[in-house]
Amino acid sequence: MGIRRFDEFRKGLGIAPTILTRRLAALTDEGLLEKHRYSERPPRDEYVLTDAGRDFLPVLVMIGAWGQKYRGGGRIARYVDAETGRDIRAKVVDAETGAEIGSRAFKVIEPE
């Protein structure tokens, strides 16, 4: 969404710097973000999504859609298409069959 720098995150999220520092460190440690230095004096870093972070975005969108539907929306972020301005209506489909997950029975196979 274009936000990469600590001050931008802090301003947008409205949380204490200590909490934000811990959260960014956790996301970096888990491999969802990478820290890149953009200024040496003073030392300043920006955070960019890794491939793992980009692959996690659909999960966040689906959780947001579930929250909008079942928890009333109030303070839950909406996702909109940047080009059209329309709400994104998330749906998870099976890449093999094209069937929406949850519309057909499935079974879970435990690893051996």
N, C-alpha and C positions, 0 to 999 in steps of 0.2 A: 504494500500500500504506500510505499515511498518513504516511510519513516525508518530511519537508520541510526540516528544519533541519540545519545543518552538524553539530552535536553528535550528532544522532540518526543521521546517516549514518556518522559516525566510529565511534560506539559499535557500530552494527550490522555495519559492514564490517570493523572492526578494522584499519584501515590508517592510515598516518602522515598527519597533517594536511596536509603539503605535497603528498603524492600526491593526496589527496582534493580539495584546492584546484585542482590542475591538471585533474583529471577533471571536476569540476563546471564549470570554466571552458570546457573543451572541449565538454561537452554543451550549455552555454548558447550558445557560439559557433556550434554546429551547428544551433541552433534546436530542440533537443529539450526543453530546460528554459528557464524564465524565472525571473529572480531578482526577488523582491519584498521590499521593506524592511518589516519588521514592528516594528522598534524604532529610534528615532533615537538614544537615549542608554541604553546604548551602541548603536552602529550594528549591527544584526543583520538578516540576510536569510534568506528561505526560498526554496526552489526548487520550482516547480510545473511539471508536464508541460504542454507546448504541444500543439496538435492533432497536430503531427508526432510528438511523443513518444508520445501515446496511440496513434497509428496504427502505431508501431513495436512496441508491446507484443506483438502476435501473433507477430512475428518472433522476439522473445526467448523466448516460450513454446514455439515450434516448435524453436528451437535447444536449449532445455532438455529437451524431449521426446526429441530425437535423442540428446542426451548421456546421459539416463537409460537409453535403450535400448541404445546402442552403447558407452558408456564406463563402465558399471558404477554410475553413480549416486553413489557415495561422498560427495563434497562438492558435488554438483550440487543446486541448489535444486529443490524440488518446488513445483508450483503447485496450490493447492487452492481449490475454490469456497468463498467466505466464508460462504455461507448453509448449505450442506450438509456442508462439511468433506471432501467427496470430492475425490480427485485429478482434475485437469482432464486429459482425454485429448485432446490437440490433434490437429487434422486440418485440412488445407487443401483446400478444395473450390473448383471453378470456379463462380462465381456464376451463370453462364449455364446450365450443364448440370447442376450439382449433383454432378458426378463428382469423386472425390478426385484431387488432383493426383498424378501418378505411376501412376495406374491405367489411363490411356489414353495412347496416343502423342500427341505434340505436336511442333510445329516452331517454330523461332525465326526470326522475320522481322527482319532487320537494318534499322535506320533508314536512310532515303535521304539 
